[in-house]
Amino acid sequence: MRKAEKVIITTAVTGSVNIPSQSPYLPLSAQEVANAAIEAVEAGSAIVHLHARHPDGRPAFEPEIFEQIVPRITERTDAVINITTGGSSAMTMDQRLAGAMHLQPEIASMNMGSMNFVYSGIADRVKEWKHDWEQPYVLNTYSHPFINTFDRIEHTLRTLGATGTRFEFECYDIGHLYSLAYFVDKGLAKPPLLIQGVFGILGGIGADHENLEHMVRIADKLFGDDYWFSAFAAGRDQMQFGTHSAWLGGHVRVGLEDSLWIGKGRLAKSNAQQVSKIREVIEDLGKEIATPADARAMLALRGAGTTDGSTPQ
């Protein structure tokens, strides 16, 4: 693993897992998502990871909705834009790729395999549903896996990758590292890699700190110093895993996509609140916070060497 002299904070602003009935602070409309991203950048986030939603909170894939989000952010900040290719398990592959293919961001997420991606347990904790779509949506994940086969991964690497977009490789289990190594060997995934270790999703690797260190050990074996590491855990373990990743020399991810909380029994009122908390932790560890320009340079993004994120001439 390349040790980070400056720590990149990625903020996953809204995602497609959590639902409006869980928190009144979850950004839903395009304007809310954009404003939340801007606030996160102002608090210290270098990268914003974006999903889109309809105003009632349903996950959205339409490029026109992403078009209402991204320009608002780029007009106000120099943040690195990271658009999902995961979308939700209810979307087709074309739908999942629609926003990223249309806007061709500097970086996009890439789930490194098919898996049981279960969050039906949300239904056990919601006492009052705000929208009719929410309960069947979360319960459906108990019987319908998230599908990202090798041919789909290769298709995305070849098509979206051809636009100059690089990837954040989301690894939900140790086997996903070996899948990534396969695509590195084929020349389709190119260093420096950004590996995002994801912990605590039911169906993936558990939120045990031994697992985080094991993932780094296996990634070191497979990729040497050709990769940067970042990590997050879903739910209550979010801040602990961010702290652990930074302590190991990695980067961190926070955001209301991954956790709705800021402390035990306390809902986070914004993404920026989570960014501010992890920033304080990182600085207490004696580390600097990476700017968007720092992140571009480290990750070899096409905006590297410019101040506005545009492609160098």
LORO-729082 format. One line per 2 residues: number of its first residue (from 1); their letters; for each residue x, z, y of C-alpha. Coordinates in pm, 1 decimal, m for minus. Layout:
NUM	A	X Z Y; ...
***
This chain:
1	MR	0.0 0.0 0.0; 118.3 m76.2 348.2
3	KA	123.2 253.7 534.7; m79.2 242.3 853.0
5	EK	106.3 351.1 1164.3; m221.9 299.0 1346.9
7	VI	m549.4 366.8 1166.9; m826.7 108.1 1178.7
9	IT	m1174.7 256.2 1207.5; m1445.5 26.4 1073.8
11	TA	m1805.5 111.4 1158.1; m2080.4 m10.0 925.3
13	VT	m2363.1 0.5 1173.3; m2685.6 m31.0 973.4
15	GS	m2640.8 m182.6 625.5; m2928.8 m258.6 390.9
17	VN	m2950.5 60.3 183.0; m3084.4 331.0 410.4
19	IP	m3440.8 293.6 534.7; m3627.7 390.3 853.1
21	SQ	m3815.1 674.6 680.7; m3487.1 857.8 627.5
23	SP	m3377.1 879.0 989.7; m3513.9 792.8 1333.1
25	YL	m3157.6 708.9 1444.3; m3096.0 413.8 1210.7
27	PL	m3055.1 97.0 1424.4; m3312.8 m164.7 1328.9
29	SA	m3378.0 m432.8 1589.4; m3107.2 m678.4 1689.0
31	QE	m3067.1 m506.9 2024.3; m3039.2 m164.2 1860.1
33	VA	m2776.0 m287.6 1615.3; m2576.6 m453.3 1893.8
35	NA	m2596.9 m147.9 2119.0; m2492.3 79.4 1831.6
37	AI	m2192.6 m143.3 1761.2; m2087.5 m145.6 2126.9
39	EA	m2107.7 234.2 2142.8; m1899.2 260.1 1823.8
41	VE	m1628.2 36.7 1970.7; m1624.1 237.6 2289.9
43	AG	m1574.4 549.8 2075.2; m1271.2 397.7 1901.5
45	SA	m1385.5 158.8 1628.4; m1175.9 m158.9 1599.3
47	IV	m1404.6 m336.7 1350.5; m1783.9 m344.3 1330.0
49	HL	m1937.1 m437.9 996.0; m2274.6 m598.8 1047.2
51	HA	m2595.4 m645.9 852.7; m2915.7 m764.3 1016.6
53	RH	m3266.5 m624.6 995.1; m3614.3 m714.0 1102.2
55	PD	m3768.8 m479.3 1359.1; m3949.2 m285.7 1082.4
57	GR	m3614.5 m228.2 910.4; m3638.5 m484.7 630.8
59	PA	m3298.3 m639.9 554.8; m3267.8 m982.5 718.0
61	FE	m3046.8 m1281.1 650.6; m3163.0 m1533.7 909.9
63	PE	m2877.4 m1668.0 1126.3; m3096.4 m1650.8 1434.6
65	IF	m3113.3 m1271.8 1398.8; m2734.8 m1246.2 1370.1
67	EQ	m2719.6 m1466.5 1679.8; m2912.5 m1198.0 1867.0
69	IV	m2656.1 m936.2 1760.8; m2306.2 m1081.9 1767.2
71	PR	m2291.7 m1237.1 2119.3; m2413.0 m909.4 2270.2
73	IT	m2117.2 m733.6 2109.2; m1853.7 m994.4 2193.0
75	ER	m1967.9 m1011.0 2555.3; m1907.5 m639.3 2598.2
77	TD	m1614.2 m567.0 2364.5; m1314.7 m729.0 2194.4
79	AV	m1415.7 m581.4 1857.3; m1337.7 m756.4 1531.9
81	IN	m1667.2 m879.3 1387.5; m1714.0 m834.4 1011.9
83	IT	m2034.1 m992.2 875.1; m2170.2 m904.1 533.5
85	TG	m2184.5 m1150.0 244.8; m2347.7 m879.6 32.9
87	GS	m2676.1 m865.4 222.2; m2902.0 m694.6 m28.6
89	SA	m2971.2 m733.7 m399.6; m3310.7 m879.6 m308.2
91	MT	m3151.0 m1185.0 m143.7; m3038.9 m1513.0 m296.3
93	MD	m2674.4 m1613.0 m266.7; m2752.0 m1870.1 3.2
95	QR	m2938.9 m1605.3 199.7; m2653.1 m1356.8 166.2
97	LA	m2407.2 m1612.5 303.3; m2629.4 m1752.4 576.7
99	GA	m2518.4 m1532.4 866.4; m2146.0 m1549.1 790.8
101	MH	m2145.0 m1922.8 723.4; m2325.1 m1985.3 1051.1
103	LQ	m2112.0 m1760.8 1273.1; m1779.9 m1783.1 1083.4
105	PE	m1649.8 m1439.3 1181.9; m1285.8 m1335.3 1170.3
107	IA	m1358.6 m1126.4 861.7; m1643.7 m1084.8 613.5
109	SM	m1715.3 m838.9 335.2; m1679.5 m944.7 m28.3
111	NM	m1825.6 m736.9 m311.1; m1584.9 m778.8 m601.7
113	GS	m1831.2 m790.5 m887.7; m2179.9 m757.4 m1028.1
115	MN	m2291.9 m397.9 m1076.6; m2574.6 m151.7 m1099.7
117	FV	m2615.5 m57.3 m733.7; m2877.9 213.2 m749.3
119	YS	m3031.4 396.6 m456.4; m3378.5 456.6 m597.1
121	GI	m3313.0 829.6 m553.1; m3398.8 785.9 m186.4
123	AD	m3763.2 785.6 m296.9; m3729.7 1142.3 m424.3
125	RV	m3627.2 1265.4 m80.3; m3874.6 1083.6 144.6
127	KE	m4189.0 1281.8 216.7; m4360.1 1030.6 442.9
129	WK	m4308.9 654.0 437.6; m4310.5 464.9 765.6
131	HD	m4352.3 116.0 614.9; m4513.1 m26.3 301.7
133	WE	m4201.8 m222.1 203.4; m3966.9 77.7 176.9
135	QP	m4069.2 254.9 m145.1; m4082.1 m52.2 m373.3
137	YV	m3759.4 m176.4 m216.1; m3554.0 130.4 m308.2
139	LN	m3721.4 180.7 m647.9; m3644.1 m180.7 m741.2
141	TY	m3270.0 m102.2 m746.5; m3319.2 103.4 m1065.1
143	SH	m3403.0 m210.5 m1262.7; m3236.5 m493.0 m1067.5
145	PF	m2854.2 m503.8 m1043.1; m2652.0 m651.5 m760.8
147	IN	m2514.3 m984.5 m881.0; m2182.6 m1127.3 m766.1
149	TF	m2041.5 m1332.0 m1052.1; m1695.9 m1490.5 m1050.1
151	DR	m1838.5 m1831.5 m964.3; m2017.0 m1680.7 m663.7
153	IE	m1703.2 m1502.8 m548.6; m1501.0 m1823.1 m584.2
155	HT	m1767.9 m2022.6 m400.7; m1756.1 m1779.2 m108.2
157	LR	m1376.4 m1770.5 m96.6; m1359.8 m2149.9 m94.8
159	TL	m1643.6 m2224.3 149.0; m1639.0 m1937.1 397.6
161	GA	m1263.6 m1901.8 356.8; m1219.0 m2265.0 459.3
163	TG	m1360.0 m2178.1 803.7; m1072.4 m1936.3 869.8
165	TR	m1268.0 m1623.6 783.8; m1067.5 m1362.3 593.8
167	FE	m1216.0 m1093.4 371.8; m1262.6 m721.9 332.5
169	FE	m1262.2 m682.7 m47.2; m1509.8 m409.3 m138.8
171	CY	m1410.4 m248.0 m468.6; m1668.1 m16.2 m623.8
173	DI	m1470.6 46.3 m939.7; m1120.5 7.8 m1081.4
175	GH	m1216.8 m313.0 m1260.5; m1287.9 m472.9 m924.4
177	LY	m917.9 m444.0 m841.7; m834.1 m649.5 m1148.8
179	SL	m1098.4 m904.2 m1049.4; m932.9 m929.0 m709.4
181	AY	m593.1 m974.0 m876.0; m737.5 m1271.5 m1066.4
183	FV	m835.9 m1442.9 m741.0; m498.9 m1360.8 m585.5
185	DK	m332.0 m1529.4 m883.0; m554.2 m1835.9 m830.0
187	GL	m441.7 m1849.8 m466.5; m795.1 m1794.0 m333.7
189	AK	m741.3 m1440.2 m201.0; m437.0 m1430.1 23.6
191	PP	m231.3 m1129.5 138.3; m229.2 m920.2 336.2
193	LL	m542.7 m800.7 156.7; m783.9 m546.4 301.2
195	IQ	m914.7 m343.6 8.2; m1212.7 m124.1 85.8
197	GV	m1254.1 142.6 m179.4; m1619.8 240.9 m212.0
199	FG	m1708.1 570.6 m377.3; m2027.7 754.9 m460.5
201	IL	m2266.0 464.0 m526.3; m2469.2 525.4 m843.1
203	GG	m2342.2 257.9 m1079.2; m1992.0 254.7 m929.1
205	IG	m1695.6 491.8 m922.7; m1781.3 849.9 m832.9
207	AD	m1691.5 1033.5 m514.6; m1410.7 1234.2 m671.7
209	HE	m1086.8 1255.0 m479.8; m891.2 1191.5 m800.7
211	NL	m1063.5 852.3 m813.8; m945.5 762.3 m465.0
213	EH	m583.5 838.0 m553.7; m621.2 654.3 m886.3
215	MV	m755.8 347.3 m707.5; m452.5 346.5 m478.4
217	RI	m217.0 383.9 m776.5; m370.9 86.4 m958.2
219	AD	m379.4 m121.2 m638.6; m9.8 m40.3 m585.1
221	KL	60.8 m158.8 m940.6; m130.0 m484.0 m890.2
223	FG	m50.3 m571.3 m528.5; 258.6 m373.7 m425.3
225	DD	275.2 m368.2 m46.2; 63.1 m682.3 m5.0
227	YW	m245.0 m484.4 89.9; m395.6 m241.8 333.8
229	FS	m627.5 23.9 195.0; m941.8 170.4 346.5
231	AF	m1198.7 398.0 188.7; m1538.2 551.0 234.7
233	AA	m1783.0 752.2 29.7; m2158.6 729.6 53.5
235	GR	m2356.6 1023.1 186.4; m2225.1 1372.7 230.7
237	DQ	m1867.8 1288.2 126.3; m1815.8 1034.1 404.7
239	MQ	m1586.0 1236.2 630.0; m1385.8 1390.8 345.8
241	FG	m1299.2 1050.6 202.6; m1215.2 907.9 543.5
243	TH	m982.6 1200.5 600.1; m821.7 1155.9 257.2
245	SA	m768.6 783.0 310.6; m604.4 839.6 648.1
247	WL	m386.1 1117.5 504.6; m262.9 877.3 233.5
249	GG	m170.9 618.6 498.4; m487.3 412.3 477.8
251	HV	m770.1 316.4 707.7; m1124.8 452.3 730.3
253	RV	m1485.3 341.0 746.2; m1781.5 533.2 882.3
255	GL	m2129.8 436.6 997.7; m2498.4 487.8 931.5
257	ED	m2488.1 224.8 656.8; m2286.9 468.7 446.6
259	SL	m2413.7 808.0 558.8; m2694.0 925.6 785.5
261	WI	m2527.3 1263.7 837.6; m2280.7 1424.2 1078.3
263	GK	m2272.6 1761.3 902.0; m2457.8 1960.7 640.4
265	GR	m2829.2 1927.0 711.8; m2765.8 1747.1 1043.1
267	LA	m2857.0 1383.5 1094.4; m2609.9 1178.4 1295.1
269	KS	m2774.4 1062.5 1616.5; m2555.0 753.3 1641.5
271	NA	m2275.7 559.1 1479.4; m2056.7 653.5 1775.1
273	QQ	m2098.0 1020.6 1688.0; m1944.1 956.2 1346.6
275	VS	m1664.4 747.4 1499.5; m1580.5 1025.6 1743.4
277	KI	m1567.7 1281.0 1462.9; m1334.7 1079.7 1236.8
279	RE	m1122.0 980.4 1535.5; m1063.2 1346.9 1613.6
281	VI	m964.4 1407.3 1250.7; m723.2 1112.9 1249.2
283	ED	m560.9 1223.2 1573.2; m532.4 1578.9 1439.6
285	LG	m331.8 1427.6 1152.2; m88.7 1298.7 1414.3
287	KE	m190.7 935.2 1375.7; m287.0 676.1 1635.7
289	IA	m612.9 482.9 1646.6; m580.6 105.2 1607.6
291	TP	m725.7 m117.6 1878.0; m900.9 m443.4 1786.8
293	AD	m577.8 m626.4 1876.2; m384.7 m398.9 1640.8
295	AR	m634.8 m467.5 1363.4; m608.2 m843.6 1415.3
297	AM	m230.5 m828.6 1388.7; m230.9 m610.7 1076.6
299	LA	m494.2 m814.5 893.7; m358.9 m1156.0 1001.1
301	LR	m689.4 m1254.0 1156.8; m722.4 m1576.1 1349.3
303	GA	m762.3 m1392.6 1680.8; m422.9 m1223.6 1646.6
305	GT	m203.5 m1266.5 1951.2; m491.1 m1299.8 2197.1
307	TD	m663.3 m1036.0 2402.7; m1015.1 m1171.6 2371.1
309	GS	m1026.7 m1243.3 1998.0; m1031.7 m1620.7 2044.7
311	TP	m820.6 m1848.5 1830.9; m466.4 m1886.0 1969.3
313	Q	m390.9 m2231.2 2109.9
***
